[in-house]
Amino acid sequence: MMKKEWISKMKDGFLKVAAATPDIRVGDVAYNTEKICGLIDEAADAGAKIVVFPELCVTGYTCGDLFTQDVLLAAARRGLHRIAAHTKEKDALIFIGVPVSVGGELYNAAAALNKGKLLGLTTKTFLPNYGEFYEMRQFCQGPETAREILFDGEMIPFGPGLLFAASSMESLVVSAEICEDVWSAASPGIEAAREGAVVIVNCSASDETIGKDSYRRSLIEGQSARLICGYVYANAGEGESTTDLVFGGHNLIAENGTILKESGRFMNGVIYSEIDVRRLLSERRKNTTFQAAAETRLRQIPFDIRFEETKLTRAVSSRPFVPADGKERAKRCEEILMIQAMGLKKRLSHAHAKSAVVGISGGLDSTLALLVAAKAFDMLGLKRSGITAVTMPCFGTTDRTYRNACKMSVKLGAVLREIPIGDSVNQHFVDIGHDPEDHSVTFENAQARERTQVLMDVANQTGGIVIGTGDMSELALGWATYNGDHMSMYGVNASVPKTLVRHLVHYYADTCGDGELKEVLYDVLDTPVSPELLPPEDGEIAQKTEDLVGPYELHDFFLYFLLRFGYEPSKIYRLARYAFQGEYDDDTIYKWLETFLKRFFAQQFKRSCLPDGPKVGTVALSPRGDWRMPSDACGEVWLADLKSVRESR
């Protein structure tokens, strides 16, 4: 669901863009010019900084042999100058499709306009001459390299791959393609992206045939993903000749493989979204296969837009790890469970393990680990009796979690062992001289470490390995006892965030085909998240994790944008305010983001010696893979950036 508009600084890298399809009349340049200027006004008033119009929209794409008429070409040139003059007070870079006669040849071009000036004419590289298209009948292929031409008294850059660089927004470089260029095997956008273009625009006239919209959408998604760029695609629409074709005005705005905005078909108008330029640059820096061109070939032309606030309208999910669509979420859950089970299957086989030992508490994480173990044993063709589920009640265990742990273990066919640890922990308190009435961190961690010792020794007894239960959200916060629940022989949940753990258990419950098991799993889902290390109050859980460290949906949001895109905390804070409006107030978001940053940097030493575990998504904290951070790195720069937000409020 689209959030209401929110103000976000352009300094965060958000750039508002527009794809516009005007009403036109074929060959009526004056009418077309008026309609184009009207949509320029509309887009500029909406704050768009890049505005893209369709291919040859000044005249209409379907003029056919009228393109050979001097009167039409002269009118098109006058129309272009009128549109350019109209942009004088507009704070935007605008691309207009126009036919241009140069040196006795006719070219299909995209004119770049900014503050009343014609900055350059990008020529179409690939002219379709198949099926319903016959552009080579009227147009010449653009030159191989750009040059300057004398155009109505001014020297203007002319040719393919022109780069338009913003003077006020660092690293904002824009380049244009024209329709068929993006459909070709070697589009000019490839070289433009390698030379720094982070936004590619396309002035297009792609007709509608059965199923073509789906292909067009996937093409633009793929191009934006392959080039790690923003892509603004403006298509011809109603008003073009319907002698043989129909044009639907199917406009698209994409960013790195995701469609941000898509118009309906068979209606003219403007669509808007915001491209996150800094997100794209971050992705390119991390992607070692995205290599800049060895030498600069393309011409760079400066343009000017003001540095100002941008209204943010693009969707920002408050649960970025969890697909909003139910079918996609189910598909992801099945895939993750398979990855987890495959990883454990290999480890069990390699270690010649006779058993898998899981400490089962009745909480979400240990439940998921037990479900994964059952799936891995099924894949190995082994009896589930080889799984040893160990419940270890102690001072904080409640009847509810104890019953659920026992029920699910039995229903899954595991061997259930109950090993109370209260006496052992009390003896340990005597040994170290700790007062059992002192419910400090020593009281809590002694239980976690005793449980780990029990699990390791049971694994030795059964010739098995201990399966880790801790999830990625806990690892990010360091919410694990060092050498306690922090340790195992294979951590199946190590790259699964807490917000996704819940959905995985829910998915298993819905698909297991066992009504009793489903009922137990649903009750686990309804149980508050807790380590259960403090004595219950009136039989109820006294220690709720989210009361202590904050809501996991916030922490997962912070984790995703910090690690996935390298956003600074001030930007994460702004996005969180936007995504969680109505759920959390500004002070709550700030408080827990500050907590997250402090804990994330302070607790790296726990992540530096993590057990093995499978990566399931794009964000992971393995010290051998995705996140290699010094254990003693200082987080002051990040905290100072967050503090600047409060000082500016």
C-alpha positions in Angstrom: 0.0 0.0 0.0 1.4 3.4 -1.0 2.3 5.6 1.9 1.2 9.3 2.0 3.7 11.8 0.8 6.6 12.5 3.1 9.4 15.1 2.9 12.9 13.6 2.4 16.0 15.6 1.6 17.3 15.3 -1.9 20.7 15.1 -0.2 19.6 11.5 0.7 19.9 10.7 -3.0 16.2 10.7 -4.0 15.5 12.1 -7.4 11.9 12.6 -8.6 11.4 11.5 -12.2 8.5 11.5 -14.6 7.5 9.6 -17.7 4.9 11.5 -19.7 2.7 10.6 -22.6 1.0 13.6 -24.2 -2.1 13.7 -26.3 -1.0 14.3 -29.9 -2.2 14.6 -33.4 -0.1 13.0 -36.2 1.7 15.8 -38.0 0.1 18.6 -36.0 3.3 20.1 -34.4 1.6 23.1 -32.9 -1.0 21.0 -31.1 1.6 18.5 -30.0 4.0 21.3 -28.7 1.1 22.8 -26.7 0.3 19.4 -25.1 4.0 18.7 -24.4 4.4 22.1 -22.7 1.3 21.4 -20.6 2.7 18.1 -19.3 6.1 19.8 -18.6 4.2 22.3 -16.4 2.4 19.5 -14.6 5.6 17.5 -14.0 7.6 20.5 -12.9 4.8 21.5 -10.5 5.0 18.0 -9.1 8.7 18.4 -8.4 10.0 16.1 -11.1 13.7 16.8 -11.9 13.9 14.4 -14.9 11.0 14.3 -17.3 10.9 11.9 -20.3 8.5 12.1 -23.3 8.0 9.5 -26.1 9.8 8.9 -29.3 9.2 11.5 -32.1 6.3 13.0 -30.0 6.8 16.5 -31.4 5.5 15.2 -34.8 4.0 11.8 -33.8 5.9 8.6 -34.4 3.5 7.3 -37.1 4.0 10.1 -39.7 5.4 7.6 -42.2 6.7 9.2 -45.4 5.6 12.6 -44.1 9.0 12.6 -42.5 10.4 13.3 -45.9 8.5 16.6 -46.1 10.5 19.7 -45.4 7.5 21.5 -44.1 7.0 18.9 -41.3 10.7 18.9 -40.4 10.9 22.7 -40.3 7.8 22.8 -38.1 9.4 20.2 -35.8 12.5 22.3 -35.4 10.3 25.4 -34.5 8.4 23.2 -32.1 11.5 22.0 -30.4 12.8 25.6 -29.9 9.4 26.6 -28.5 9.5 23.7 -26.0 13.1 24.6 -25.1 12.1 28.2 -24.4 9.2 27.0 -22.3 11.6 25.1 -20.0 13.5 28.3 -19.1 11.9 28.6 -15.7 11.6 24.8 -15.2 13.9 23.1 -12.8 14.3 19.9 -14.7 16.2 18.0 -17.4 13.7 17.1 -20.1 13.9 14.6 -22.9 11.8 15.1 -26.1 11.6 12.8 -29.1 12.1 14.7 -32.3 13.1 14.2 -36.0 16.3 16.1 -36.8 17.7 16.8 -40.3 21.5 17.0 -40.3 23.7 17.2 -43.4 21.0 16.1 -45.6 20.2 13.0 -43.5 17.2 12.5 -41.2 17.8 11.2 -37.7 15.5 10.0 -34.9 16.7 11.9 -31.8 16.0 12.6 -28.2 16.6 16.3 -27.4 17.8 17.1 -23.9 16.5 20.4 -22.6 17.4 22.3 -19.5 16.6 25.8 -18.3 15.7 27.0 -21.8 18.7 25.5 -23.5 19.1 22.6 -25.9 21.9 20.6 -24.3 22.3 17.8 -26.9 20.7 15.5 -29.4 21.0 11.8 -28.7 20.6 9.8 -31.8 18.9 6.4 -32.1 21.5 3.6 -32.6 19.3 0.7 -33.7 16.6 1.3 -36.2 14.0 -1.5 -36.4 13.2 -2.6 -40.0 11.2 -5.8 -39.4 7.6 -6.7 -38.7 5.5 -3.6 -38.4 8.5 -1.3 -38.3 10.3 0.2 -41.3 12.3 3.1 -39.8 15.2 2.7 -42.3 12.8 3.9 -45.0 12.9 7.4 -43.5 15.8 7.6 -40.9 19.5 7.0 -40.9 21.3 5.2 -38.2 23.0 7.5 -35.8 26.8 8.1 -36.0 29.1 5.7 -34.1 30.5 8.4 -31.9 29.1 11.8 -30.8 30.3 15.1 -32.4 29.2 18.7 -32.4 26.9 20.1 -35.1 25.8 23.6 -36.0 22.1 23.6 -35.1 20.3 26.8 -35.8 23.3 28.9 -35.0 24.6 27.0 -32.0 27.1 24.2 -31.6 25.2 21.2 -30.1 26.5 17.8 -29.1 25.0 15.2 -31.5 25.2 11.4 -31.5 24.8 8.3 -29.3 25.5 7.9 -25.6 25.6 11.5 -24.5 26.1 11.9 -20.7 24.3 14.7 -18.9 25.9 15.4 -15.5 24.1 17.4 -12.8 26.2 20.2 -11.4 24.3 20.2 -8.0 23.9 16.5 -7.3 27.1 14.6 -7.1 27.3 11.4 -9.3 23.9 12.1 -11.0 24.6 11.3 -14.6 21.8 10.7 -17.1 21.9 9.2 -20.6 19.2 8.4 -23.2 18.2 5.5 -25.3 15.5 5.5 -27.9 13.0 2.6 -28.1 14.6 -0.2 -30.0 18.0 0.6 -28.4 16.9 -1.2 -25.2 15.6 -4.2 -27.2 18.9 -4.7 -28.9 21.7 -7.1 -27.8 24.2 -4.3 -27.2 22.2 -1.3 -26.1 24.0 2.1 -25.9 22.9 2.2 -22.3 25.5 -0.4 -21.4 28.5 1.8 -22.3 26.7 4.8 -20.8 26.3 3.0 -17.5 29.9 1.9 -17.5 31.0 5.5 -18.0 28.9 6.6 -15.0 25.3 7.0 -16.1 23.1 6.1 -13.1 19.8 7.0 -14.7 18.9 5.8 -18.3 15.9 7.3 -20.0 14.1 5.9 -23.0 11.9 7.9 -25.5 9.9 5.1 -27.0 7.1 4.2 -29.4 6.4 0.6 -28.8 3.0 -0.6 -30.1 0.7 -3.0 -28.3 0.3 -6.6 -29.3 -0.9 -9.5 -27.2 1.5 -10.1 -24.3 3.9 -7.4 -25.3 3.3 -5.4 -22.1 4.7 -8.3 -20.0 7.7 -8.6 -22.2 8.3 -4.8 -22.1 8.0 -4.8 -18.3 10.5 -7.6 -17.9 12.8 -6.0 -20.4 12.9 -2.7 -18.4 13.2 -4.6 -15.1 16.1 -6.6 -16.6 17.9 -3.6 -18.1 17.7 -1.6 -14.8 19.0 -4.7 -12.9 21.8 -5.5 -15.3 23.1 -1.9 -15.4 22.3 -1.2 -11.7 20.5 1.9 -12.8 17.3 3.8 -12.6 15.3 3.5 -15.9 12.6 5.9 -17.0 10.6 4.6 -20.0 8.1 6.9 -21.7 5.9 5.3 -24.4 3.8 6.7 -27.2 0.1 6.5 -26.6 -3.3 7.6 -27.8 -3.2 10.1 -30.7 -0.8 8.1 -32.8 -2.2 6.7 -36.1 -4.2 3.6 -35.8 -3.9 2.7 -39.5 -2.1 -0.5 -38.6 -1.0 -0.2 -35.0 -2.3 0.9 -31.5 0.0 2.5 -29.0 -0.9 2.1 -25.3 1.2 4.7 -23.5 2.7 2.0 -21.3 5.1 4.0 -19.1 7.5 2.4 -16.6 9.9 3.6 -13.9 12.4 1.0 -12.6 15.3 0.8 -10.2 17.8 -2.0 -10.2 15.3 -4.7 -11.2 12.2 -3.3 -9.4 9.4 -1.5 -11.1 8.7 1.5 -8.9 5.8 2.8 -11.0 3.8 1.6 -14.0 1.1 3.3 -15.9 -2.1 1.7 -17.0 -2.3 1.0 -20.7 -4.4 2.8 -23.2 -4.4 6.1 -21.3 -2.2 9.1 -21.7 -0.7 11.0 -18.7 2.3 11.2 -16.4 3.6 8.8 -13.8 6.1 9.7 -11.1 8.5 8.1 -8.7 11.7 8.7 -6.9 15.0 7.0 -7.9 17.4 6.5 -5.1 20.7 7.5 -6.8 22.8 6.8 -3.7 21.4 3.3 -3.4 22.4 2.6 -6.9 25.9 3.9 -6.4 26.2 1.8 -3.3 25.2 -1.3 -5.2 27.7 -0.5 -7.9 30.5 -0.1 -5.4 29.8 -3.5 -3.9 29.3 -5.3 -7.2 32.8 -6.1 -8.4 31.6 -7.4 -11.7 30.2 -3.9 -12.5 33.3 -2.4 -14.0 33.8 1.1 -15.1 35.0 1.6 -18.7 38.7 1.5 -19.1 38.7 4.7 -21.0 36.2 7.5 -21.4 34.6 7.7 -24.9 31.3 9.4 -24.2 30.8 13.1 -24.1 29.7 14.6 -20.7 27.4 17.7 -20.7 26.5 19.6 -17.5 23.0 20.5 -16.6 21.5 22.3 -13.6 18.8 21.5 -11.1 18.3 23.0 -7.7 19.3 21.2 -4.5 16.0 20.9 -2.6 13.5 18.7 -0.8 11.9 15.9 -2.7 8.4 14.6 -1.9 8.8 10.8 -1.4 6.0 8.8 -2.9 7.7 5.5 -3.7 6.7 2.5 -1.6 9.0 1.7 1.3 8.2 -1.6 3.0 8.3 -1.6 6.8 9.2 -5.3 6.6 11.8 -5.5 3.8 12.7 -9.1 4.5 9.1 -10.2 4.1 7.3 -10.1 0.7 3.9 -8.4 1.0 2.3 -10.6 -1.6 1.0 -13.8 -0.1 2.0 -16.1 -3.0 5.5 -14.6 -3.2 5.8 -14.9 0.6 4.9 -18.6 0.5 7.3 -19.2 -2.3 10.1 -17.6 -0.3 9.3 -19.5 2.8 9.5 -22.8 0.9 12.8 -21.8 -0.7 14.3 -20.7 2.6 13.3 -23.9 4.4 14.8 -25.9 1.5 18.1 -23.9 1.7 18.3 -24.5 5.5 17.5 -28.2 5.2 20.0 -28.7 2.3 22.7 -27.0 4.4 22.0 -29.2 7.4 21.7 -32.3 5.2 25.2 -31.8 3.9 26.6 -31.1 7.3 25.0 -34.2 8.8 26.3 -36.3 6.0 29.8 -34.9 6.0 30.1 -35.3 9.8 28.7 -38.9 9.7 26.4 -37.7 12.4 24.0 -40.3 13.8 21.8 -37.6 15.4 20.9 -34.0 15.5 20.5 -32.4 18.9 18.2 -29.4 19.2 17.6 -27.5 22.4 13.8 -26.9 22.3 12.3 -24.1 24.4 8.8 -23.6 22.9 10.0 -20.4 21.3 10.1 -19.4 17.6 13.8 -19.9 16.9 14.1 -23.4 18.4 10.9 -24.4 16.8 12.2 -23.4 13.3 15.4 -25.3 13.9 13.5 -28.4 14.9 11.3 -28.1 11.8 14.5 -27.7 9.6 16.1 -30.8 11.2 12.9 -32.8 10.5 13.0 -31.8 6.8 16.8 -32.6 6.6 16.3 -36.0 8.0 13.4 -36.7 5.5 15.7 -35.6 2.7 18.4 -38.0 3.9 15.9 -40.8 4.2 16.6 -41.1 7.9 14.1 -41.8 10.7 13.2 -38.7 12.6 13.9 -40.6 15.8 17.5 -39.6 15.1 16.6 -36.1 16.2 17.0 -35.5 19.9 14.9 -32.7 21.1 16.1 -31.6 24.6 14.0 -29.4 26.8 15.9 -28.0 29.8 13.4 -26.3 32.2 14.9 -23.9 34.7 13.9 -20.8 36.7 12.1 -18.9 33.9 10.4 -21.8 32.1 6.6 -21.4 31.9 4.1 -24.2 31.5 2.9 -22.9 28.2 6.3 -23.0 26.5 7.2 -26.3 28.2 4.0 -28.0 26.9 4.5 -26.7 23.4 8.1 -27.8 23.3 7.1 -31.3 24.3 4.1 -31.6 22.0 5.8 -30.5 18.9 8.8 -32.7 19.5 6.6 -35.8 19.8 4.4 -34.8 16.8 7.5 -34.4 14.7 8.8 -37.9 15.6 11.9 -36.7 17.5 13.1 -38.3 20.7 12.2 -36.0 23.5 14.6 -35.7 26.5 13.8 -33.5 29.5 16.9 -32.5 31.4 16.1 -30.0 34.2 19.1 -27.7 34.8 18.0 -25.9 38.0 20.2 -28.0 40.4 23.2 -27.7 38.1 22.9 -24.0 37.9 22.4 -23.6 41.6 25.5 -25.7 42.3 27.4 -23.4 39.9 26.2 -20.4 41.8 27.6 -22.0 45.0 30.9 -22.7 43.2 31.4 -19.1 42.0 29.8 -17.5 45.0 26.8 -15.9 43.3 23.6 -15.1 45.2 20.7 -16.8 43.4 18.5 -13.9 44.4 20.7 -11.6 42.4 19.0 -11.8 39.0 21.7 -10.0 37.1 23.4 -11.0 33.8 25.3 -13.7 35.7 22.1 -15.3 36.8 20.8 -15.3 33.2 23.9 -16.3 31.3 24.7 -19.2 33.7 21.5 -20.9 32.5 22.3 -20.3 28.8 25.8 -21.7 29.2 24.6 -24.7 31.2 22.1 -25.5 28.5 24.8 -25.4 25.8 27.0 -27.7 27.8 24.1 -30.2 28.2 23.4 -30.1 24.4 27.1 -30.6 23.5 27.4 -33.6 25.9 24.2 -35.1 24.6 25.5 -34.8 21.1 28.6 -36.7 22.2 26.4 -39.4 23.7 24.4 -39.8 20.6 27.1 -39.4 18.0 25.5 -36.2 16.7 25.9 -32.5 16.3 24.2 -29.6 18.0 21.9 -27.5 15.8 22.1 -23.8 16.5 18.8 -21.9 16.9 19.8 -18.2 17.0 18.5 -15.9 14.2 20.2 -13.1 12.4 18.3 -10.3 14.2 19.7 -11.6 17.5 23.1 -11.8 16.1 22.9 -8.2 14.9 22.0 -7.0 18.3 24.3 -9.4 20.1 21.3 -10.8 21.9 22.9 -14.1 22.7 25.0 -15.4 25.5 28.6 -15.8 24.4 29.5 -19.5 24.4 25.9 -20.1 25.4 23.1 -20.1 22.8 25.7 -18.3 20.7 27.5 -21.6 20.1 26.5 -24.7 18.1 27.9 -27.0 15.5 25.7 -25.7 12.6 23.4 -22.7 12.9 20.5 -23.2 10.5 18.8 -19.8 11.4 22.0 -17.7 11.3 20.9 -15.6 8.3 17.1 -15.6 8.9 15.8 -12.3 10.4 13.3 -12.5 13.2 10.5 -11.0 11.2 10.9 -13.9 8.7 11.2 -16.6 11.3 7.6 -16.0 12.3 6.4 -16.4 8.7 8.5 -19.6 8.2 6.9 -21.3 11.2 3.4 -20.0 10.0 4.0 -21.4 6.5 5.1 -24.8 7.9 2.0 -24.9 10.2 -0.3 -24.2 7.2 1.3 -26.8 4.9 2.2 -29.6 7.3 -1.1 -31.4 6.9 -1.2 -32.2 10.7 -4.0 -30.4 12.6 -2.5 -31.1 16.0 0.9 -29.9 15.0 -0.6 -26.9 13.4 -2.4 -26.0 16.6 0.8 -26.2 18.6 2.8 -24.1 16.1 0.1 -21.5 16.1 0.4 -21.3 19.9 4.1 -20.9 19.6 3.5 -18.0 17.2 1.2 -16.4 19.8 3.8 -16.7 22.6 5.8 -13.5 23.4 9.5 -13.7 22.4 11.5 -14.3 25.5 14.7 -16.1 26.6 12.8 -17.2 29.8 15.8 -16.7 32.1 14.0 -14.8 34.9 11.3 -16.4 37.1 7.7 -16.1 35.8 5.2 -13.7 37.3 1.9 -15.5 38.2 2.8 -18.2 35.8 3.4 -15.8 32.8 6.5 -14.9 31.0 8.2 -12.1 32.9 11.0 -11.3 30.5 9.9 -10.1 27.1 12.8 -9.5 24.7 11.2 -6.6 22.7 10.6 -4.7 25.9 14.4 -4.8 26.5 16.0 -4.4 23.1 13.1 -3.0 21.1 10.7 -4.2 18.4 12.2 -6.7 16.0 10.4 -5.2 13.0 12.3 -1.9 13.6 15.6 -3.7 14.1 15.2 -5.7 11.0 14.4 -2.6 9.0 17.6 -0.9 10.4 19.7 -4.0 9.7 18.4 -4.3 6.1 19.2 -0.8 5.1 22.5 -0.5 7.0 23.9 -3.7 5.5 22.2 -4.1 2.2 22.7 -0.5 0.9 25.1 1.1 3.4 22.7 3.9 4.2 23.7 6.4 6.8 21.6 6.4 10.0 20.0 9.7 9.2 18.6 8.3 6.0 17.5 5.1 7.7 15.7 7.2 10.3 13.9 9.2 7.6 12.9 6.1 5.8 11.7 4.4 9.0 9.5 7.4 9.8 8.0 7.1 6.4 7.6 3.3 6.5 6.3 3.0 10.1 4.1 6.1 10.2 1.0 5.2 12.3 3.0 2.4 14.1 5.8 4.1 15.9 6.4 7.8 16.7 9.6 9.6 15.8 11.1 9.4 19.3 10.5 5.6 19.5 12.2 5.1 16.1 15.1 7.3 17.1 15.5 5.5 20.5 15.7 2.0 19.0 17.8 3.0 16.1 20.4 4.5 18.5 20.1 1.2 20.5 20.6 -0.8 17.4 23.7 1.1 16.4 25.3 0.9 19.8 24.7 -2.8 20.1 25.6 -3.6 16.5 29.1 -2.2 17.0 29.6 -3.4 20.6 28.6 -7.0 19.9 30.7 -7.8 16.7 33.0 -10.0 18.8 30.2 -12.5 19.0 29.7 -12.5 15.3 33.4 -12.8 14.6 33.4 -16.4 15.8 30.0 -17.7 14.6 29.5 -21.4 13.8 28.8 -22.3 10.1 25.3 -21.7 8.8 23.7 -21.3 5.4 23.1 -17.9 3.8 19.5 -17.6 2.7 19.1 -14.0 1.5 21.0 -10.9 0.4 21.8 -9.8 3.9 23.9 -12.1 6.1 26.4 -11.6 9.0 28.8 -14.5 8.5 32.4 -13.4 9.3 33.6 -15.7 6.5 31.3 -14.1 3.9 29.1 -11.1 3.7 30.1 -9.1 6.8 33.8 -8.9 7.7 34.0 -6.2 10.4 36.7 -5.7 13.1 35.5 -6.7 16.5 36.8 -3.4 17.9 35.5 -1.1 15.2 34.1 2.2 16.6 30.6 3.3 15.8 30.9 7.0 16.7 30.7 8.3 13.1 27.3 6.5 12.7 26.0 7.7 16.0 27.1 11.3 15.2 25.2 11.1 11.9 22.1 10.0 13.7 22.5 12.7 16.3 22.6 15.3 13.5 19.0 14.4 12.8 17.9 15.3 16.3 19.9 18.5 16.3 18.2 19.6 13.0 14.7 19.0 14.3 
